[in-house]
């Protein structure tokens, strides 16, 4: 009687695709923890990437919006022409008031 060493040995009567599939399944059983570990981090990154890298927060984080009208120094009833003029005025810091640089920085961070 021949000794059987288990299912790990290949049988000669198995086809090549069957042996290939068996070897893939053996690898998956062997590396199951590592595969699940990597899969966990990939799924977590996909879910939370907007919180880490995006400007849109999809309702998870709520920020208080800045009042851009007061930053530009125009009333809320201002026309587009007035808003553009105030924006350009703040943009030329060397020609305008000394505090323009501090007022310009939040606009560029939020609009740009």
Secondary structure, DSSP 8 states (H G I E B T S, - for coil): ------TTS--TTS-HHHHHHHHHHHHHHHTHHHHHHHHHHHHHHHHHHHHHH-S--TTSS------HHHHHT--TT--HHHHHHHHHHHH-TTTS-TTHHHHHHHHHHHH-
